[in-house]
Amino acid sequence: QRAPWGSRSRTGCRTCRARRVKCDENPGQCRNCTTTGRSCEGYDPAPLPRSTTSQRRQAIAFHLPPIVTTKNPYLTTADERRCFEFFQSRTIPDILGAFDSPLWHQLVLQMARLDPAVCHAAMALAAAHQESQATGMGLRPAKQQSPWNLFASDQAARSFALLRRRNPRDPMVPQVVLLCCVLFVMLDLVWRRFDQAFTHLQSGLRILNELHRQGKPVFRDRQGSPVDWHIVTALRHLDIHSTQFGCEAPLLEIREEARLESTAAQWQTIRSVAEGRRALDPLATLALEFIKRGWSPAKDHNAARYASIHREQLALLALMEQAQRSLREFHTRQYASLTPRDQIGAEILNVNLHWISLGLRTTVVTPGPAYVAALAADSQQILTTSEAIIAKLPPERPTIMFDTGIISPLFIVALVSPDFHDRWRAIMALHAWPHCEGPYSSAFHAHLAEKMLEGELRAR
């Protein structure tokens, strides 16, 4: 028996460690398990390095309800308990950023205590996040041989194995699979493995579409759906923004919330940051689908097609003006009374409306002083607000976020601003905060903008 002052072994098999007995550590499978008829779950990769710094506290972090991680039946080792605690105390607040989401601060924690596949997927994301805290969110894919990333790979493999063994008739399977899908997408994005991330995403979207074809109300926030509405919303958000990375037009078959009239109704009056955030995705759907069509090389350049696109552009710009006016009115009424976190959320909404407007203006160009002035005004607004957001964040800023923030707005300024000084400022702002926002990476977008600016200057 271990002496009361001794340290517990961290290298035994998972089964013995869960049973709190000494493991003989026989390669492959330990004899303690095989001789007693137990299934040996094998050995973890290398023990995780000990933490040398205290947990940081973020000024705008969301305060999560206390959940006792030791009561989670699927946390069998000290490393797993430590990783899950990091997921709860650090990963979720970073992912939430300036916006609340029941998916992250409620559902994922509840499901991780009910289903081992979700628990292991959450720990995989937390381990990769821990590695990104130490090494930064650079341009190249993360090195997979570090202790944290080896642990993340092992946890992801355990989650996949559990999902494959699930009974497909279990009514909880769609929800578990799609929640794990969201976690796997985020894991691959943290690792900068974009192709794998979008492969996971498209698999999840196909599952949602198949459930819809079976008559399940997955695209409505109502009882009877086999998938929680917040998971559907998260996948829809990723679906919208994946189109900016060469993916096909949004894969989800139901786009009713993205109609012009219903989107305009959502932007009549904004009463809270959360309401503005909910209204942003339908607006982004309309705009990004239009921008992708407008920027794609057309097979025919007839006048009728141009006139149709121009009419759609004017309608969307009018909707953007309405949304910006509504947000300005909200700002005038309530900004001073908002919490610091909600103030940042309101500013993020503001820069996103301006970048969408900027993208719409550059789709069908009407040359002239008014066009250049509009580009300059939107670019200046995006720059000053984004720089103010960065200045308000704590020194150790989040490295992973789920929602769109300032990367896309700064990237488009770096591409289309008529002022080269502003374009360089935008690139410097991207470098100032290394992080990812869903599929958007500040390092990748800064690098791409630099190359495009360099090519443009050489061509002059």
C-alpha positions in Angstrom: 0.0 0.0 0.0 1.2 3.5 -0.8 2.6 5.5 2.1 0.3 8.3 3.1 3.0 10.9 2.3 4.0 9.3 -1.0 3.0 10.4 -4.5 0.4 8.4 -6.5 1.8 6.7 -9.7 0.9 8.6 -12.8 2.0 5.9 -15.3 -0.2 2.9 -14.5 -3.0 1.7 -16.8 -6.3 3.7 -16.7 -8.2 0.8 -15.2 -5.9 0.4 -12.2 -5.7 4.1 -11.7 -9.5 4.3 -11.7 -9.6 1.4 -9.1 -6.8 3.1 -7.1 -4.6 0.0 -7.1 -1.0 -0.4 -8.0 -0.5 -1.3 -11.7 2.3 -3.8 -12.8 2.6 -1.6 -16.0 3.0 -4.7 -18.2 3.4 -3.5 -21.8 0.2 -3.6 -23.8 -2.2 -4.8 -21.1 -1.4 -5.0 -17.4 -1.6 -8.4 -15.7 -3.6 -7.0 -12.8 -6.5 -6.5 -15.3 -6.1 -9.6 -17.5 -5.7 -12.1 -14.6 -8.8 -10.8 -12.8 -11.0 -10.8 -16.0 -11.1 -7.0 -16.3 -10.7 -5.1 -19.5 -7.4 -3.1 -19.4 -8.0 0.4 -20.9 -4.3 0.8 -21.7 -2.0 3.6 -20.8 -2.2 7.4 -21.3 0.5 8.9 -23.5 3.0 10.8 -21.3 1.9 12.4 -18.1 1.0 16.1 -18.6 3.6 18.6 -17.4 2.9 20.2 -14.1 1.5 23.8 -14.1 4.0 26.4 -13.1 1.8 29.5 -13.2 -1.4 30.4 -11.4 -4.7 30.4 -13.2 -5.3 33.7 -14.8 -8.5 35.7 -14.3 -10.0 37.6 -17.2 -11.7 40.9 -16.6 -14.5 40.1 -19.0 -14.8 36.3 -18.4 -18.2 34.8 -17.9 -18.7 33.5 -14.4 -19.7 29.9 -14.7 -21.9 28.1 -12.2 -19.7 25.9 -9.9 -19.6 22.3 -11.0 -17.7 19.8 -9.0 -15.5 18.0 -11.6 -14.6 15.2 -9.2 -18.2 14.0 -9.4 -17.9 13.4 -13.1 -17.8 9.5 -13.4 -15.7 9.6 -16.6 -12.7 11.5 -15.1 -10.6 8.5 -14.0 -7.1 10.1 -13.7 -5.6 13.2 -12.2 -4.6 14.4 -15.6 -8.2 14.1 -16.8 -9.6 15.9 -13.8 -7.0 18.6 -14.3 -7.9 18.9 -18.0 -11.6 19.1 -17.4 -11.1 21.7 -14.8 -9.2 23.7 -17.3 -12.0 23.2 -19.8 -14.5 24.6 -17.4 -12.4 27.5 -15.9 -10.5 28.6 -19.0 -11.6 27.1 -22.3 -15.3 27.9 -22.0 -14.8 31.5 -20.9 -12.4 32.0 -23.8 -14.7 30.4 -26.3 -17.6 32.5 -25.1 -15.7 35.7 -25.5 -18.0 38.7 -25.2 -21.3 36.7 -25.9 -23.2 34.3 -23.7 -24.2 30.9 -25.1 -26.2 28.2 -23.3 -24.3 25.7 -25.5 -21.0 26.4 -23.8 -21.9 27.5 -20.3 -24.6 24.9 -19.7 -25.2 22.2 -22.3 -21.7 21.0 -23.0 -20.9 20.8 -19.2 -24.2 18.9 -18.5 -23.6 16.5 -21.4 -20.0 15.9 -20.4 -21.2 14.6 -17.1 -23.8 12.3 -18.8 -21.9 10.9 -21.8 -18.2 9.8 -21.9 -17.8 10.6 -25.6 -18.6 14.3 -24.9 -16.4 14.3 -21.8 -13.3 13.0 -23.8 -14.0 15.4 -26.7 -14.1 18.3 -24.2 -10.8 17.2 -22.6 -9.2 16.9 -26.0 -10.1 20.5 -26.8 -9.0 21.7 -23.4 -5.6 20.0 -23.8 -5.1 21.6 -27.2 -6.1 24.9 -25.8 -3.6 24.5 -23.0 -0.9 23.9 -25.6 -1.9 27.0 -27.5 -1.6 29.1 -24.3 2.1 28.0 -24.1 3.1 28.1 -27.8 0.7 30.7 -29.2 -1.6 30.5 -32.2 0.9 30.6 -35.0 0.6 30.2 -38.7 1.7 26.6 -39.0 -0.2 23.5 -37.8 0.4 22.7 -34.1 3.2 20.1 -33.3 1.4 16.9 -32.4 4.2 15.4 -30.3 4.0 17.8 -27.4 2.6 16.2 -24.1 -0.6 18.3 -24.3 -1.3 17.5 -28.0 -0.5 13.8 -27.4 -3.0 13.8 -24.6 -5.6 15.7 -26.8 -5.1 13.1 -29.6 -5.6 10.2 -27.1 -8.8 11.8 -25.7 -10.2 12.5 -29.2 -9.5 8.8 -30.2 -11.3 7.6 -27.1 -14.3 9.8 -27.9 -14.4 8.5 -31.5 -14.2 4.9 -30.3 -17.1 5.5 -27.9 -19.2 7.1 -30.7 -18.6 4.2 -33.0 -19.8 1.8 -30.3 -23.1 3.6 -29.7 -26.4 2.0 -30.5 -27.7 4.0 -33.5 -31.3 3.5 -32.2 -30.4 5.4 -29.0 -32.5 8.6 -29.1 -29.5 10.5 -27.6 -27.1 9.6 -30.4 -27.9 12.6 -32.7 -27.3 15.1 -29.9 -24.2 13.4 -28.6 -22.7 13.0 -32.1 -23.4 16.6 -33.2 -22.1 18.1 -29.9 -18.9 16.1 -30.3 -18.8 17.3 -33.9 -18.7 20.9 -32.7 -15.9 20.1 -30.2 -13.9 18.2 -32.9 -14.3 21.2 -35.3 -12.9 23.5 -32.7 -10.1 21.1 -31.8 -9.0 20.9 -35.5 -9.2 24.7 -35.8 -7.0 25.2 -32.7 -4.5 22.8 -34.4 -4.8 24.8 -37.6 -6.0 21.6 -39.5 -8.6 23.4 -41.5 -9.3 20.6 -44.0 -10.1 18.2 -41.2 -12.2 20.8 -39.4 -14.4 21.4 -42.4 -14.7 17.7 -43.1 -16.0 17.2 -39.5 -18.4 20.2 -40.0 -19.8 18.9 -43.3 -20.4 15.5 -41.7 -22.4 17.2 -39.0 -24.4 19.3 -41.4 -25.2 16.2 -43.5 -26.6 14.5 -40.3 -28.8 17.6 -39.6 -30.1 17.6 -43.2 -30.9 13.8 -43.0 -32.8 14.3 -39.7 -34.7 17.1 -41.5 -35.6 14.8 -44.4 -36.9 12.3 -41.9 -39.4 14.9 -40.7 -37.6 15.8 -37.5 -38.0 19.5 -36.5 -34.3 20.2 -36.2 -34.5 23.6 -37.8 -37.0 24.9 -35.3 -36.5 25.8 -31.6 -39.3 23.5 -30.4 -40.0 20.3 -28.5 -39.7 17.1 -30.3 -36.3 17.8 -32.0 -33.7 15.2 -31.3 -31.0 17.9 -31.2 -30.8 20.8 -28.9 -31.4 24.1 -30.7 -28.2 25.6 -29.5 -26.2 22.8 -31.2 -28.0 23.5 -34.4 -27.3 27.2 -34.1 -23.6 26.6 -33.6 -23.4 24.3 -36.6 -25.4 26.9 -38.7 -22.9 29.6 -37.6 -20.0 27.5 -38.7 -21.8 26.6 -41.9 -22.3 30.3 -42.8 -18.6 31.2 -42.3 -17.1 28.1 -43.9 -18.2 29.5 -47.3 -15.3 32.0 -46.9 -12.8 29.2 -47.0 -13.8 27.5 -50.3 -16.5 25.3 -48.9 -19.7 25.0 -50.9 -22.6 27.4 -50.3 -24.2 26.7 -47.0 -25.1 23.0 -46.7 -28.0 23.3 -44.4 -31.2 23.0 -46.5 -33.4 25.3 -44.5 -32.5 29.0 -44.7 -35.9 30.5 -43.8 -34.5 32.8 -41.1 -32.2 34.4 -43.7 -35.0 35.9 -45.7 -34.7 39.7 -46.2 -38.0 40.6 -44.6 -37.6 38.5 -41.4 -34.0 39.6 -41.0 -35.1 43.3 -41.3 -37.7 42.6 -38.6 -35.0 41.4 -36.3 -33.1 44.6 -36.7 -36.1 47.0 -36.1 -35.1 47.5 -32.5 -32.2 46.1 -30.6 -32.7 45.9 -26.8 -29.7 43.9 -25.7 -26.3 42.7 -26.9 -27.7 39.1 -26.9 -30.5 40.2 -29.2 -28.1 41.9 -31.6 -25.9 38.8 -31.6 -28.9 36.6 -32.5 -29.8 38.9 -35.3 -26.3 38.9 -36.7 -26.1 35.4 -38.2 -29.2 35.7 -40.5 -27.8 39.0 -41.7 -24.4 37.5 -42.3 -26.0 34.6 -44.1 -27.6 36.9 -46.6 -24.6 39.0 -47.1 -21.9 36.3 -47.3 -24.0 34.2 -49.8 -24.4 37.4 -51.9 -20.7 38.3 -51.6 -19.6 34.8 -52.6 -21.8 35.0 -55.7 -20.7 38.5 -56.6 -17.0 37.8 -56.3 -17.2 34.5 -58.2 -16.2 34.7 -61.8 -19.4 34.7 -63.9 -19.9 32.5 -67.0 -22.0 35.2 -68.6 -21.7 39.0 -68.2 -25.0 40.0 -69.6 -26.7 43.2 -68.5 -29.7 41.5 -67.0 -27.5 39.5 -64.6 -25.6 42.6 -63.6 -28.9 44.6 -63.0 -30.2 41.7 -60.8 -27.1 41.6 -58.7 -27.0 45.4 -58.4 -30.7 45.4 -57.2 -29.9 42.8 -54.6 -26.8 44.7 -53.5 -28.9 47.9 -53.0 -31.5 46.0 -50.9 -28.8 44.5 -48.7 -27.1 47.8 -48.2 -30.4 49.3 -47.2 -30.8 46.5 -44.7 -27.3 47.2 -43.4 -28.1 50.9 -42.9 -31.2 49.9 -40.9 -29.1 47.5 -38.8 -26.4 50.1 -38.1 -29.0 52.7 -37.2 -30.7 50.3 -34.8 -27.3 49.5 -33.2 -26.5 53.2 -32.9 -29.8 53.9 -31.1 -29.1 51.0 -28.7 -25.6 52.4 -28.1 -27.1 55.9 -27.3 -29.7 54.4 -24.9 -27.8 51.8 -23.1 -24.0 51.7 -23.7 -23.0 53.6 -20.6 -25.0 51.2 -18.4 -23.6 48.0 -19.9 -21.1 45.8 -18.2 -17.5 46.0 -19.6 -18.0 42.6 -21.3 -21.3 43.7 -22.9 -19.6 46.9 -24.0 -17.0 44.9 -25.9 -19.9 42.7 -27.3 -21.6 45.8 -28.6 -18.4 47.1 -30.2 -17.8 43.7 -31.9 -21.4 43.9 -33.3 -20.5 47.3 -34.6 -17.3 46.3 -36.4 -19.1 43.2 -37.9 -21.9 45.4 -39.4 -19.2 47.7 -40.9 -17.2 44.9 -42.4 -20.3 43.3 -43.9 -21.2 46.7 -45.4 -17.7 47.0 -46.7 -17.9 43.6 -48.3 -21.2 44.4 -49.9 -19.9 47.6 -51.4 -16.9 45.9 -53.0 -19.1 43.2 -54.7 -20.6 45.4 -57.3 -18.4 48.5 -57.7 -19.8 51.9 -58.6 -16.6 53.9 -59.2 -16.4 57.5 -58.0 -15.6 59.7 -55.0 -18.7 58.6 -53.1 -17.6 54.9 -53.4 -14.1 55.7 -52.2 -15.4 57.9 -49.3 -17.7 55.0 -48.2 -14.8 52.5 -48.2 -12.6 54.9 -46.2 -15.3 55.7 -43.6 -16.1 52.0 -43.0 -12.4 51.1 -42.8 -11.7 53.9 -40.3 -14.6 52.8 -38.1 -13.5 49.2 -38.1 -9.9 50.1 -37.3 -10.6 52.5 -34.4 -13.1 50.2 -32.8 -11.0 47.1 -33.2 -8.0 48.8 -31.7 -10.1 49.9 -28.8 -11.4 46.4 -28.3 -7.9 45.0 -28.2 -6.8 47.7 -25.7 -9.7 46.8 -23.4 -8.8 43.1 -23.2 -6.6 41.8 -20.4 -2.8 41.2 -21.1 -3.4 37.4 -21.5 -6.1 37.5 -24.1 -8.2 34.6 -25.2 -6.6 32.4 -27.9 -9.7 30.6 -29.0 -13.2 32.0 -29.5 -16.3 30.6 -31.2 -18.0 33.7 -32.4 -16.8 36.1 -35.1 -15.0 39.1 -33.6 -12.5 41.4 -35.2 -10.4 39.1 -37.6 -12.8 39.3 -40.6 -13.3 43.1 -40.2 -9.6 43.8 -40.0 -8.8 41.5 -42.8 -11.2 43.2 -45.2 -9.7 46.6 -44.3 -6.3 45.2 -45.0 -7.6 44.2 -48.5 -9.7 47.1 -49.7 -9.1 50.3 -47.7 -8.1 53.1 -50.1 -5.5 54.2 -47.6 -2.4 52.0 -47.5 -1.5 53.3 -44.0 -4.9 52.0 -42.8 -4.3 48.6 -44.5 -1.0 48.3 -42.6 -2.6 49.3 -39.4 -5.1 46.5 -39.9 -2.4 43.9 -40.4 -0.6 45.1 -37.3 -3.8 44.8 -35.3 -4.2 41.2 -36.5 -0.6 40.5 -35.3 -1.3 42.2 -31.9 -3.8 39.5 -30.8 -2.9 36.0 -32.0 -6.1 33.9 -31.7 -8.8 32.2 -33.7 -12.5 33.0 -34.0 -14.1 29.8 -35.2 -12.5 29.2 -38.6 -10.8 32.6 -38.8 -7.2 32.8 -37.7 -5.5 36.1 -37.0 -2.0 34.7 -38.0 -3.3 33.2 -41.3 -5.3 36.3 -42.3 -2.4 38.7 -41.4 0.0 36.6 -43.5 -2.4 36.5 -46.4 -3.1 40.2 -46.2 0.7 40.9 -46.1 1.3 38.8 -49.2 -1.5 40.5 -51.1 -0.4 44.0 -50.1 3.2 43.1 -51.1 2.1 41.9 -54.5 -0.1 45.0 -55.0 2.8 47.4 -54.2 5.2 45.5 -56.5 2.7 45.8 -59.3 2.6 49.6 -59.0 
